[in-house]
Amino acid sequence: MANQTITAVFSSVAEAEAASRDLAMKIGGVRGSIFTSQSGTNDLGTLGIAGTDRATLEEAIRRGHAVLSATIPAGQFNTAADVIEAAGAIDIDAQEAEWRKSGWTGAADATAARPATSVGTPAAAAPSRGAATDALASGREESIPLVEERLRIGKRETAHGRVRVRSYVVETPVEEQVSLHSEHVQVDRRAVDRPVTGAEALFQDRTIEATESAEEAVVAKEARVREEVVIRKTAEDTTKTVKDTVRRTEVEVEDERGATRPAPGTGRNPGA
């Protein structure tokens, strides 16, 4: 949202300066320009205001009033308007009507007025009550587009991190005890001196065999599942409230045949 310029008329320079200080206190960074007929060489042309509005402000200065103009940050205009009104700003539309009743005709009288001057710190100004006005020729029409922003909400997928599970082999030395059985054959010769008995088979071929044996450890491995790691991915839908601001163009119709009134749906008059 772009900055807006607010312009107000005060009965005296002191009141305008007090309003400028109040604006700076209530809205940080605001710098106002005060226009009076007392000094300087710059006139209201620095504000970019022309036509009837320019003539009205110059007539106010010619009659001893002071004009305050300040650039207001986006979204702070209503606050600035409240500060200006509380500081005693003049109802310039009512004042203009009284001048006209007393014979003032507008731009023709303002041409001969002494150039207004700016005292204080100038601000980056923009038209407040309206830009330069083009006369509409008979048989033609002009249109002012009223633009309105609409909020469109889309979706996009964003990554919020990744989970990686990796399995790997770890070799761990182990020990077990096992009991092994073994059999051994021993052959001994010993001296004997005894008589032969009839039970003994003598002078015959004879063979006796004895086998040695021993148990040895046999290692076998069996793989068994001891634990499982389960990876699961779930999904959920949530509703989120998205807040933002949208802009739209309003229009004010100033009918000099009667009272000034805003067009349907418009807000406050930035130049009031």
C-alpha positions in Angstrom: 0.0 0.0 0.0 1.5 3.4 -1.0 2.0 6.3 1.3 -0.7 9.0 1.4 -0.5 12.8 1.8 -2.8 14.6 4.2 -3.3 18.3 4.0 -5.1 20.5 6.6 -5.7 24.1 7.3 -5.2 25.7 10.7 -6.1 29.2 12.1 -2.5 29.9 13.0 1.0 28.8 12.5 1.3 27.8 16.1 -1.6 25.4 15.8 -0.1 23.9 12.6 3.2 23.4 14.3 1.5 21.8 17.3 -0.3 19.4 14.9 3.0 18.6 13.2 4.6 17.7 16.5 1.6 15.5 17.5 1.9 13.7 14.1 5.6 13.0 14.7 4.9 11.7 18.2 2.0 9.4 17.2 3.4 8.2 13.9 7.1 7.7 13.8 9.0 9.2 10.9 6.4 11.7 9.8 7.7 15.1 8.8 5.2 17.8 8.0 5.5 21.0 5.9 3.9 24.2 7.1 2.9 26.8 4.5 2.4 30.4 5.5 2.6 33.8 3.9 5.4 35.1 6.1 8.7 33.9 4.5 10.5 31.9 1.9 10.0 31.5 -1.8 8.6 28.0 -2.4 4.8 27.8 -2.9 2.2 25.1 -2.8 3.4 23.9 -6.2 5.7 21.5 -4.3 2.6 19.6 -3.2 1.4 18.9 -6.8 -2.1 20.3 -6.0 -3.8 22.3 -8.8 -7.1 23.7 -9.8 -9.8 24.6 -7.2 -8.0 22.9 -4.4 -4.9 24.9 -5.0 -6.9 28.1 -5.1 -8.6 27.3 -1.9 -5.4 26.6 0.0 -3.8 29.8 -1.4 -6.8 31.8 -0.3 -6.5 30.3 3.2 -2.9 31.4 3.4 -3.8 34.9 2.1 -6.3 35.2 4.8 -3.7 34.4 7.5 -4.2 30.7 8.0 -1.5 28.1 7.9 -1.5 24.9 5.7 0.0 21.7 7.0 0.9 18.9 4.6 2.5 15.6 5.7 3.2 12.2 4.0 1.7 9.4 6.0 3.0 5.8 5.9 0.7 3.1 4.5 -2.0 2.0 6.9 -1.6 5.0 9.2 -3.9 7.5 7.5 -6.8 7.2 9.8 -4.6 7.7 12.8 -3.1 10.8 11.2 -6.6 12.2 10.4 -7.7 11.8 14.0 -4.6 13.7 15.2 -5.2 16.5 12.7 -8.8 16.8 13.8 -7.9 16.7 17.5 -5.4 19.5 16.9 -8.2 21.9 15.6 -8.0 21.7 11.9 -10.5 24.0 10.0 -13.3 22.5 8.0 -12.0 23.9 4.7 -15.1 23.0 2.7 -17.3 25.0 5.1 -14.8 27.8 5.1 -14.7 27.9 1.3 -18.5 28.1 1.2 -18.4 31.2 3.5 -15.7 32.8 1.3 -17.8 32.3 -1.7 -20.9 33.8 0.0 -18.8 36.9 0.7 -17.8 37.3 -3.0 -14.7 35.1 -3.4 -14.8 33.4 -6.7 -11.9 31.0 -6.5 -8.9 30.7 -8.8 -9.3 34.3 -10.2 -8.9 35.9 -6.7 -6.1 33.5 -5.7 -4.0 34.5 -8.7 -3.3 37.9 -7.2 -2.4 36.4 -3.8 1.1 36.6 -2.4 3.0 33.4 -2.9 2.8 31.0 0.1 6.0 29.8 1.7 7.1 26.7 3.5 8.6 26.7 6.9 9.9 23.7 8.7 11.1 20.5 7.1 9.6 19.8 3.6 8.1 16.3 3.2 7.8 14.2 0.0 4.3 15.4 -0.9 1.7 14.0 -3.2 -1.7 15.3 -4.2 -4.1 15.1 -1.3 -7.5 16.4 -2.4 -6.9 15.6 -6.0 -4.5 15.8 -8.9 -4.7 18.2 -11.8 -8.2 18.4 -13.2 -8.9 18.1 -17.0 -12.0 19.7 -18.3 -14.4 17.3 -19.9 -15.5 18.3 -23.4 -19.1 18.1 -24.4 -20.2 14.9 -25.9 -17.2 12.9 -24.4 -16.9 10.7 -21.4 -14.0 9.6 -19.3 -13.9 6.6 -16.9 -11.9 6.0 -13.7 -11.2 2.3 -13.2 -11.9 1.1 -9.7 -9.4 -1.7 -9.0 -9.8 -4.3 -6.3 -7.2 -6.9 -5.3 -8.3 -10.4 -4.5 -6.4 -12.9 -2.4 -5.5 -16.1 -4.2 -4.1 -18.9 -2.1 -2.0 -21.7 -3.7 0.0 -24.6 -2.3 3.5 -25.8 -2.8 5.4 -28.8 -1.3 8.4 -28.1 0.8 10.9 -30.6 2.3 11.1 -30.6 6.1 14.0 -33.1 6.5 14.7 -36.7 5.7 14.9 -39.9 7.7 17.5 -42.5 6.6 17.8 -46.0 8.2 20.8 -48.0 7.1 21.7 -51.5 8.3 25.3 -52.7 8.5 27.3 -55.8 9.7 29.2 -55.7 13.0 31.6 -58.6 13.8 31.9 -59.4 17.5 34.4 -62.0 18.9 32.6 -64.6 21.1 33.9 -67.6 23.2 32.2 -70.8 24.2 33.5 -73.8 26.2 32.9 -77.4 25.0 33.9 -80.8 26.6 35.8 -83.1 24.2 36.3 -86.8 24.8 39.4 -88.7 23.5 40.6 -92.4 23.6 44.2 -93.4 23.4 46.0 -96.8 22.7 49.1 -97.6 24.7 51.3 -100.7 24.0 53.6 -101.8 26.7 56.0 -104.8 27.0 56.7 -106.2 30.4 58.9 -109.2 31.5 56.9 -112.3 32.7 58.2 -115.7 34.0 55.3 -118.1 34.6 54.3 -121.6 33.4 52.1 -122.0 30.3 48.6 -123.1 31.0 46.3 -125.1 28.7 43.9 -122.2 28.4 46.4 -120.1 26.4 46.4 -120.5 22.7 50.1 -120.7 21.9 52.0 -120.8 18.7 49.1 -119.3 16.6 48.9 -116.1 14.6 46.9 -113.5 16.4 46.0 -109.9 15.7 44.6 -107.4 18.2 43.4 -104.0 17.0 42.7 -100.9 19.1 41.6 -97.6 17.6 42.3 -94.3 19.1 39.6 -91.7 18.9 39.1 -88.1 20.0 36.2 -85.6 19.8 36.9 -82.2 18.1 34.8 -79.0 18.2 32.7 -78.4 15.1 31.5 -74.8 14.7 28.3 -74.0 12.9 26.5 -70.7 12.7 22.7 -70.1 12.6 21.3 -66.7 11.7 18.2 -65.7 13.7 16.1 -62.5 13.6 16.4 -60.8 17.0 14.7 -57.4 16.3 13.0 -55.4 13.6 13.2 -51.7 12.7 9.9 -50.6 11.1 9.8 -47.4 8.9 6.3 -46.0 8.5 5.2 -42.8 6.6 1.9 -41.2 7.5 0.0 -38.3 6.0 -2.4 -35.7 7.5 -4.4 -32.7 6.2 -4.6 -29.5 8.2 -6.5 -26.3 7.6 -4.5 -23.0 7.9 -5.8 -19.5 8.0 -3.9 -17.2 5.7 -4.0 -13.5 6.6 -3.0 -10.6 4.3 -4.2 -7.2 3.1 -5.7 -6.4 -0.3 -6.1 -3.0 -1.9 -9.0 -1.5 -3.9 -9.5 1.9 -5.6 -12.3 4.1 -4.3 -13.7 7.2 -5.9 -15.1 10.4 -4.4 -17.6 12.5 -6.4 -17.4 16.2 -5.6 -20.6 17.8 -6.8 -20.3 21.6 -6.6 -24.0 21.8 -7.2 -24.6 20.6 -3.6 -22.8 19.0 -0.7 -19.6 17.0 -1.2 -20.4 13.3 -0.5 -18.4 10.1 -1.0 -19.4 7.6 -3.6 -20.9 4.4 -2.3 -18.3 2.2 -0.6 -15.6 4.9 -0.2 -13.7 5.7 2.9 -12.5 9.0 4.4 -11.4 11.9 2.2 -7.6 12.0 2.2 -7.6 15.7 1.6 -10.0 16.5 4.4 
